Every structure is written in structure tokens, then in C-alpha cells.
Amino acid sequence: MKRFMRFLLLGLTLLCANGWAHESQSSYVGESPTDLGPIDNTNELSGMLVIGRDIEWLEKGNKPPDATSALSKPPEAINGDRLYALAFLTNPGVDADGVTNIVCDMAVLRPDGSRAVDQTDISCLRVPLDEDPTHLYQVSGGLGFIAEPTDLRGEWRVEIVLHDLTRGTRSPLFGSFIVK
């Protein structure tokens, strides 16, 4: 239970990450890893997973590619370090009342393949959408991790699947971090 409690579902106000952007199903096309590129289908939900320590990722993401070398590898954590995984999306579907209905499945896998977190059907974005749906929106759930001496060393995987219940579509997001 203690290990599970280390993985906290974070609210909308949590904005953090230091340099590991993951995009669903394709690499970024613009000059920034936060640029999800053009949406080929108006019914397509696109997402991005960011894992890190603080909000510096946004500043790094808005610089030219040669300044974003820190984004090229997974973040590392040693005992006591905190990491956060946040999901962002664009182009959510809206119902007849203009309300989004996105739920998430969240999993964190240890280096041995066992699951430290396995949550399904978490309400992630259910709001009236008054703005352009192609803007970037942070989902309401995130994962927090604190490295402890008893944690397995190696690469941990984060998997978040965004389900757009209005459209019946999904967008899987994958990322990782290293515990040393």
C-alpha cells in the first residue's frame, strides 16, 4: 500500500516536467516536442506524455532543436528524487452540449514487468469546451513517483491511454524513466 501511495493522482494545477516528451504514435513534426503537428483527421484525438521534474520542459520545448538535447533521453531518479508524468491532448470530441468526455487508463510498470500502478477509467477531461479544440489541454490525472531505496533499479515504463468516449477513439501514450 505504501508503494502504491507514492503514485499520486495529481490535479489540474500540477504543471511539471523536466525534459522527456512522448507523443502518441508518431514523432513531432514542428520545431518543438510540444508541437503535435497537423491533425490529419478532424475526428482524431492526439496526445503527448511528459515525464520530468518541473516546468522547464515548456521553456526547452519552445527553443530550436539544438537547444533541446536534454529531451533526448529518459529522466533519471535516485533515492528521494520526485518525477511526474503528465498527459496532454488536443482535439477532444464534444457532445451535443459542448462537453468533452475523456477517460484515462494509467499504468506504471517496474523493470521486472510487474505493475506498480494499474488504474482504469479515470475521468481525465470532462469540461465544457468553449475554446478551439485543437488547443493543447492537460488532462486532470497525472502520476507522481518518489524514488526509494527499495525500488527496483532500471527502466520504469509509463503507459497512459486516452479514451475519447464521445467519438469512441483512443490514443495510447508511452514513456519511461530510469531509477538508479
Residue pairs with C-beta under 8 A, 6 or more apart in sequence:
3 116
4 116
4 117
6 144
6 145
6 146
6 148
7 108
7 116
7 117
7 143
7 144
7 145
8 143
8 144
9 106
9 119
9 122
9 141
9 142
9 143
10 84
10 86
10 141
10 142
10 143
10 144
11 140
12 138
12 140
14 84
14 86
14 142
15 55
15 86
15 138
16 52
16 53
16 54
16 55
16 84
16 86
17 50
17 51
17 52
17 53
17 54
17 55
17 56
17 57
17 84
17 86
18 52
18 53
18 54
18 56
18 57
18 70
18 75
19 52
19 56
19 57
19 60
19 70
19 71
19 75
20 50
20 51
20 52
20 57
20 71
20 73
20 74
20 75
20 175
20 177
21 28
21 33
21 34
21 48
21 49
21 50
21 57
21 61
21 71
22 48
22 49
22 50
22 51
22 173
22 174
22 175
23 33
23 36
23 46
23 47
23 48
23 49
23 173
24 46
24 47
24 48
24 49
24 162
24 171
24 172
24 173
25 171
25 172
26 37
28 34
28 35
28 36
28 37
29 35
29 37
29 38
30 37
31 64
31 65
32 61
32 62
32 63
32 68
33 48
33 61
33 68
33 71
34 48
34 57
34 58
34 61
34 62
34 88
34 136
36 46
36 47
36 48
36 90
36 136
39 46
39 90
39 91
39 134
42 91
43 93
43 167
43 169
44 91
44 169
45 89
45 90
45 91
45 92
45 93
45 102
45 162
45 164
45 167
45 169
45 170
45 171
46 89
46 90
46 91
46 171
47 87
47 88
47 89
47 90
47 160
47 162
47 171
47 173
48 87
48 88
48 89
48 136
48 173
49 85
49 86
49 87
49 88
49 158
49 160
49 173
49 174
49 175
50 57
50 85
50 86
50 87
50 88
50 175
51 74
51 75
51 83
51 84
51 85
51 86
51 158
51 175
51 176
51 177
52 75
52 83
52 84
53 75
53 81
53 82
53 83
53 84
57 71
60 67
60 68
60 70
60 71
61 68
61 71
74 155
74 175
74 176
74 177
74 178
75 83
75 177
75 178
76 177
76 178
76 179
76 180
77 83
77 145
77 147
77 177
77 178
77 179
77 180
78 147
78 179
78 180
79 147
79 148
79 149
80 146
80 147
81 146
81 147
82 144
82 145
82 146
82 147
83 144
83 145
83 147
83 177
84 142
84 143
84 144
84 145
85 108
85 142
85 143
85 144
85 145
85 158
85 160
85 175
86 138
86 139
86 142
87 104
87 124
87 138
87 139
87 141
87 142
87 160
87 162
87 173
88 136
88 137
88 138
88 139
89 102
89 125
89 136
89 137
89 139
89 162
89 171
90 133
90 134
90 135
90 136
90 137
91 133
91 134
92 100
92 102
92 125
92 129
92 133
92 137
92 164
92 166
93 100
93 101
93 164
93 166
93 167
93 169
94 100
94 129
94 133
94 166
95 101
95 166
97 128
98 128
98 129
98 130
99 126
99 127
99 128
99 129
100 125
100 126
100 127
100 129
100 166
101 125
101 126
101 164
101 165
101 166
102 123
102 124
102 125
102 126
102 139
102 162
102 163
102 164
102 165
103 121
103 122
103 123
103 124
103 163
103 165
104 119
104 122
104 124
104 139
104 141
104 160
104 161
104 162
104 163
105 119
105 120
105 121
105 122
105 159
105 160
105 161
105 163
106 117
106 118
106 119
106 122
106 141
106 143
106 158
106 159
106 160
107 115
107 117
107 118
107 119
107 157
107 158
107 159
107 160
108 115
108 116
108 117
108 143
108 145
108 156
108 157
108 158
108 159
109 115
109 116
109 156
109 157
109 158
109 159
110 116
110 151
110 152
110 156
111 152
111 153
111 154
111 155
111 156
111 179
112 152
116 156
117 143
121 163
122 141
123 140
123 141
124 139
124 140
124 141
124 162
125 137
125 139
125 140
139 162
143 158
145 156
145 177
147 179
151 179
152 179
153 179
153 180
154 178
154 179
155 176
155 177
155 178
156 176
156 177
156 178
156 179
157 174
157 175
157 176
158 174
158 175
158 176
158 177
159 172
159 173
159 174
160 172
160 173
161 170
161 171
161 172
161 173
162 170
162 171
162 172
162 173
163 169
163 170
164 170
164 171
